[in-house]
């Protein structure tokens, strides 16, 4: 399956979540898992981060602008999830570098089991919401990136209040400016008729 086919299947909405996870895992799971091991130096953590990466990918697949960048996008998601995990759990300074596993057959089963159950709906929703920080290019922002959008959203009510106040003042000024003009115009027509 090409990346174009995979992206089309995932965006169509007709692919059940479990199938979407299987397709993503089959296409990119091994390389993402190996990357997570290299970054985290912990196989169990790599399983968790791979699972969360695939959940975030499925939830936000429509943000990807181009199928040719699917692999790059998935790696960026994995990097963001690794950074998020490392911020929560401080790695041991003396942790040895792990050798990459030669076989990753059980990874597929372990990761799928940990993300496909109906009892995990709440967890999947949490991961998707937590990973909802993307740049204009559709790529995820690192967890430690400034929250510019949140700052703007916090200022939005104040900006709307100021805008409404300006609008009310402008309308009041317009109404006051129009009112004297009417009286003068009305008075002028009366005086003209009297002559």
C-alpha positions in Angstrom: 0.0 0.0 0.0 1.4 3.4 -1.0 1.3 6.4 1.3 -1.3 7.9 -0.9 -3.5 4.9 -0.6 -2.9 4.8 3.2 -3.7 8.5 3.6 -6.9 8.1 1.5 -8.1 5.1 3.5 -7.4 6.9 6.8 -9.1 10.2 5.7 -12.2 8.5 4.2 -13.8 7.9 7.5 -14.9 4.4 6.3 -11.9 2.7 7.9 -12.6 1.5 11.4 -10.2 2.8 14.0 -8.7 -0.7 14.7 -8.0 -1.2 11.0 -6.5 2.3 10.7 -4.1 1.5 13.6 -3.2 -1.8 11.9 -2.4 -0.1 8.6 -0.3 2.6 10.3 1.5 0.1 12.4 2.2 -2.2 9.4 3.5 0.7 7.3 5.6 2.6 9.8 5.4 0.9 13.2 8.8 -0.8 13.1 10.8 2.3 12.2 8.8 4.5 14.6 9.4 2.0 17.4 13.1 1.8 16.7 13.3 5.6 16.8 11.4 5.8 20.1 13.9 3.2 21.6 16.8 5.3 20.5 15.4 8.5 22.0 13.9 7.1 25.2 16.3 4.2 25.9 13.4 2.2 27.3 11.5 -0.5 25.4 8.4 -0.2 27.6 8.3 3.6 27.2 8.8 3.1 23.4 5.7 0.9 23.3 3.7 3.6 25.1 5.0 6.4 22.9 4.4 4.4 19.7 0.8 3.7 20.8 0.2 7.4 21.6 1.9 8.4 18.3 -0.5 6.2 16.3 -3.5 7.4 18.3 -2.5 11.1 17.6 -1.8 10.3 13.9 -5.3 8.7 13.4 -7.0 11.6 15.2 -5.2 14.3 13.3 -4.6 12.7 9.9 -6.5 15.4 8.1 -3.9 18.0 9.1 -1.3 16.3 6.9 -1.2 18.4 3.7 0.6 16.0 1.5 0.8 12.2 1.3 4.4 12.4 0.2 5.3 13.6 3.7 3.4 11.0 5.6 6.6 9.3 7.0 8.1 12.6 7.9 4.9 13.7 9.6 4.7 10.4 11.6 8.3 10.8 12.7 7.6 14.4 13.8 4.6 13.1 15.8 6.8 10.4 17.4 9.4 13.0 18.3 6.7 15.2 19.9 5.4 12.2 21.9 8.9 11.3 23.0 9.5 14.8 24.2 6.2 14.8 26.0 7.1 11.5 27.7 10.6 12.6 28.7 9.2 15.8 30.2 6.9 13.6 32.4 9.4 10.9 33.2 13.0 11.9 33.8 15.3 9.3 32.3 17.9 7.8 34.5 21.3 9.3 33.9 23.0 5.9 34.1 20.5 4.2 31.8 22.5 2.2 29.2 21.9 2.8 25.5 19.7 0.0 24.3 20.6 -2.1 21.3 17.9 -2.0 18.7 15.8 -5.2 18.8 16.4 -7.6 15.9 12.8 -8.7 16.0 9.8 -6.5 16.6 7.0 -9.1 16.0 5.5 -8.8 19.4 5.5 -5.0 19.3 2.6 -5.0 16.9 0.5 -7.2 19.1 1.3 -5.4 22.3 0.7 -1.9 20.8 -2.6 -2.9 19.1 -3.9 -4.6 22.3 -3.1 -1.4 24.2 -5.0 0.9 21.9 -7.9 -0.8 20.2 -10.1 -1.9 23.1 -13.5 -0.1 23.5 -12.6 0.5 27.2 -9.8 2.8 26.0 -12.1 5.3 24.3 -11.4 7.9 27.0 -7.7 7.4 26.8 -7.6 7.8 23.0 -9.7 11.0 23.3 -7.2 12.3 25.9 -4.2 11.5 23.7 -5.8 13.2 20.7 -6.7 16.3 22.7 -3.2 16.5 24.3 -1.5 16.2 21.0 -3.6 18.9 19.3 -0.8 21.5 18.7 0.1 21.8 15.0 1.9 24.5 13.0 0.6 26.0 9.8 2.4 23.4 7.8 0.3 20.6 9.5 3.3 19.3 11.5 3.1 18.9 15.2 4.7 21.5 17.4 7.0 20.3 20.2 5.3 20.2 23.6 7.7 22.9 24.9 6.9 25.3 22.1 5.3 28.6 23.3 1.5 28.5 23.5 0.9 31.4 21.2 -2.6 30.3 20.2 -3.6 29.8 23.8 -2.4 33.3 24.6 -4.3 34.8 21.7 -7.4 32.8 22.7 -7.1 34.1 26.3 -7.0 37.7 25.0 -9.9 37.2 22.6 -12.7 38.2 25.1 -10.9 41.4 26.0 -10.3 42.2 22.3 -14.0 41.5 21.6 -15.1 43.8 24.5 -12.8 46.6 23.2 -14.2 46.1 19.7 -17.8 46.3 20.9 -17.1 49.4 23.0 -15.5 51.1 19.9 -18.5 50.1 17.8 -21.0 51.4 20.3 -19.1 54.7 20.6 -18.9 55.0 16.8 -22.7 54.3 16.5 -23.5 56.8 19.2 -21.3 59.5 17.5 -23.0 58.8 14.2 -26.4 59.1 15.8 -25.5 62.3 17.5 -24.1 63.7 14.3 -27.2 62.8 12.3 -29.7 64.2 14.9 -28.6 67.9 14.7 -28.5 67.7 10.9 -32.1 66.7 10.8 -33.3 69.5 12.9 -31.4 72.1 10.9 -32.7 70.5 7.6 -36.2 70.4 8.9 -36.1 74.0 10.3 -34.6 75.3 7.0 -37.5 73.8 5.0 -40.0 75.4 7.3 -38.5 78.8 7.1 -38.2 78.6 3.4 -41.9 77.8 3.1 -42.8 80.8 5.2 -41.2 83.2 2.8 
